[in-house]
Structures are given as structure tokens and as C-alpha cells.
Amino acid sequence: MPDLDAHVSVPTELAGEDLETWAALATVLEWLPAALDAQLQRDAQLSHFEYGVLYALANAPDRTLRMSVLAGYANSTLSRLSRAATRLETQGWLRRTPDPADGRYTLAVLTDPGAEKVRDATPGHVEVVHRLVLDRLTKSQARQLREISQRISRAVRDDGGWRPQ
């Protein structure tokens, strides 16, 4: 099969519809995280990143994940995740412990107060996600957005990122 990419000319600048499409996406990439952070900070004293960490643990078997797996889900370095985990530990929402199966790894475990924090924070987060994104789209547009986002995610990283179980 011929290599189709070998004959594709790559533009040297963005213009026209390409520029409009990129500008629209770039704006969403800048504005949406700030809006999600603002709501979670105001209502739950969490950043969107911290909420994502707690949410991933709440949905993991035994509310436990290796820190390295959690960092992959969060698209984070271990260093950034460790700083967030320290804050979450200080609040009593998470604890870290050596992995009994392999002491070279550290497990992040969601505590009962952490599970309660996720339960309390989720309704407001869901409301803002609906208000800012999902309610703005038809069912067909939502499906298209999901498919487009998954395609772009796979182009950025082969693993495609975190997906709900």
C-alpha cells in the first residue's frame, strides 16, 4: 500500500477555514480549563486536576491506583502528581502507601473522606460540564465531538488517554 502521507504537502501557515477551526479549538483549550477550575475551586476547594485525581481513584478497584498509572491517566509527571497528592493527603482525602506486590511502586488510596469529597464535588462539576459543553450540542454533535476528541487524543498519544470504565 502506498504511503499517502509522503505526497501530502504541509502548509506553512494557517489561513481561511483551517485558521478559523484552529482558533476555535485553541480558544476552548484555553477557556474551558479555567472555567472548570473556577467552579471546582469555588464550590469544592479543588483544582480540576485534583478533582480528576480523586475521581480516578473513586472509580478504581478498591479506590487504589499506582501513582505511575494515576499520572498516566492525569497526563501528569510524577512530580506534579506527587505535589497534588501531598495537598490531598494533608486534607485527609488520599493516602500513599508502598505497593505490597512491588515495593518499588507507591499506591494512591482514596480515603473515606476523599470519597465523600468526590461525591460532594461531582454534582456541581457535572452541572458546569453540561452548561458549558454538553447542553450546547445536539446528540449528533456530542457524538461527533467525542469521536473527534478521541481521534486527536490518539494523534497526540498512542494510548488515547483515560476512558471511563
TAURJO-V678582 format. One record per residue. RES is the residue in one small letter. NEAR is the number of other C-alpha atoms within 12 Angstrom. D_LAST is the distance of its C-alpha to the last C-alpha in Angstrom with 1 decimal. Layout:
RES&NEAR&D_LAST ; RES&NEAR&D_LAST
This chain:
m&4&35.9 ; p&6&37.3 ; d&7&35.6 ; l&8&35.2 ; d&9&34.3 ; a&8&37.7 ; h&8&39.6 ; v&8&37.6 ; s&9&39.5 ; v&9&37.6 ; p&10&39.0 ; t&8&40.5 ; e&11&39.8 ; l&13&37.6 ; a&12&39.5 ; g&11&39.4 ; e&11&36.2 ; d&15&34.4 ; l&16&35.6 ; e&13&34.6 ; t&14&31.1 ; w&16&30.7 ; a&17&32.3 ; a&15&30.0 ; l&18&26.9 ; a&15&28.5 ; t&15&29.4 ; v&17&25.9 ; l&15&24.8 ; e&14&27.5 ; w&17&27.6 ; l&21&24.0 ; p&23&23.1 ; a&19&26.4 ; a&22&25.8 ; l&35&22.4 ; d&27&24.0 ; a&21&27.0 ; q&28&25.3 ; l&31&23.2 ; q&21&26.4 ; r&16&28.5 ; d&23&26.4 ; a&25&24.6 ; q&21&26.4 ; l&32&23.4 ; s&26&22.9 ; h&32&19.8 ; f&31&19.1 ; e&38&19.5 ; y&38&17.3 ; g&34&14.5 ; v&45&15.2 ; l&45&15.3 ; y&35&12.1 ; a&35&10.2 ; l&38&12.2 ; a&32&11.8 ; n&23&8.0 ; a&24&8.9 ; p&14&10.6 ; d&17&14.1 ; r&27&13.4 ; t&31&14.6 ; l&32&14.1 ; r&35&16.9 ; m&37&18.5 ; s&24&18.5 ; v&25&14.7 ; l&40&14.5 ; a&31&17.2 ; g&24&15.5 ; y&29&12.4 ; a&28&15.3 ; n&24&17.5 ; s&23&20.1 ; t&17&22.9 ; l&23&23.0 ; s&15&26.1 ; r&21&24.6 ; l&31&21.7 ; s&27&24.4 ; r&19&26.4 ; a&33&23.6 ; a&36&22.8 ; t&20&26.5 ; r&23&26.7 ; l&33&23.7 ; e&24&25.4 ; t&16&28.7 ; q&20&27.2 ; g&21&25.9 ; w&32&22.2 ; l&38&21.2 ; r&31&23.0 ; r&30&23.2 ; t&22&24.3 ; p&18&25.2 ; d&18&22.7 ; p&12&24.7 ; a&11&23.5 ; d&11&24.9 ; g&11&27.0 ; r&13&26.8 ; y&19&23.3 ; t&26&22.5 ; l&30&19.7 ; a&39&18.6 ; v&36&18.2 ; l&38&17.5 ; t&25&20.6 ; d&20&21.2 ; p&21&22.9 ; g&34&20.0 ; a&29&17.6 ; e&19&20.4 ; k&32&20.6 ; v&36&17.0 ; r&20&17.7 ; d&21&21.0 ; a&31&20.0 ; t&26&17.1 ; p&17&19.4 ; g&26&21.7 ; h&32&19.0 ; v&21&17.5 ; e&18&21.2 ; v&26&22.1 ; v&23&19.1 ; h&17&20.3 ; r&17&23.9 ; l&20&23.8 ; v&24&21.4 ; l&20&19.9 ; d&15&23.1 ; r&15&25.1 ; l&17&23.6 ; t&13&24.0 ; k&13&21.1 ; s&12&22.4 ; q&16&22.6 ; a&17&19.0 ; r&14&17.8 ; q&15&20.3 ; l&20&19.3 ; r&18&15.6 ; e&15&17.1 ; i&16&19.8 ; s&20&17.6 ; q&20&15.4 ; r&17&18.8 ; i&17&20.3 ; s&19&17.5 ; r&15&17.9 ; a&13&21.7 ; v&13&21.4 ; r&15&19.2 ; d&12&18.5 ; d&16&15.0 ; g&19&14.0 ; g&23&12.4 ; w&23&9.2 ; r&16&6.4 ; p&12&3.8 ; q&8&0.0
